[in-house]
Amino acid sequence: MKEKRVIKKTKRKLKVRNIIILLIIIVLIGLFSYYLTTLKIKNIYVLNTNILDDKTVIYTAKLDDYPSFLLTKSSDIKKNLLQNDYIKDVKITKSYKLKLYLDIEEYKALAITKDNKLVLESKKIVDNDYELSELPILINDISDVIDDFCKYFSKVDSTILTKISQIEYTPNNVDKQRFLLYMNDGNYVYVTLTKIDKINKYNSIKDQIGEDKGIIYLDSGDYIEIKESV
């Protein structure tokens, strides 16, 4: 009988010890999980922005307090960023070193209105909060063709856009999408929206003129009219 009692006590002790070990493991796991969730984002890198500054992107993403690295969802970050009129898309990458990369794709800014608003390729007209100035100025109303204007002008190279001083909507009986571009170098260019991609070859077209100034017709005929004074 004595041996049986000893066995029961031993089993009871083993059971209690196992429970204690299990509780310790649970507590350690809990503490480790808590530690991981309290680890904050260490660095945020904003990539490929031309208009927006890093501070604005981080604030828009609601990351300005550098929240928990693990608990911050990429889907939430993207949702917040896409509320900004300038942001077209974003790719979010997390690094194991608590680093966050925000690869931003902005909507292209196409022109500035007379009241200093930006026309974006998204067809939105927004406040020129970042005081962009190296874009052509729209000198008259284009509301009748705003959709097509944004669709086609988004194809113009950014380096060529900076060579355009002003844009004037000049429809006629034949072409309702005709525009006159006032170039910074003194040349004029007539072009229709469906042929706007031709303006991307402006540098080579200009070489044909040399030092002269002229009117370049890309809307029909593709010819140049040289003027002594334009």
Buried (B, 14 or more C-beta within 10 A) or exposed (E): EEEEEEEEEEEEEEEEEEEEEEEEEEEEEEEEEEEEEEEEBEEBEBBEBEBBEBEBBBEBBBBEEBEEBBEBEBEBBBEBBEEBBBBBEBEBEBEEEBBBBBBBEBBBBBBBBEEEBBBBBBBBBBEBEBEBEEBBBBBEEBEEBBEBBBBBBBEBBEEBBEBBBBBBBEBEEEBEBBBBBBBEEEBBBBBBBEBBEBBEEBEEBBEEBEEEBBBBBBBEEEEBEEEEEE
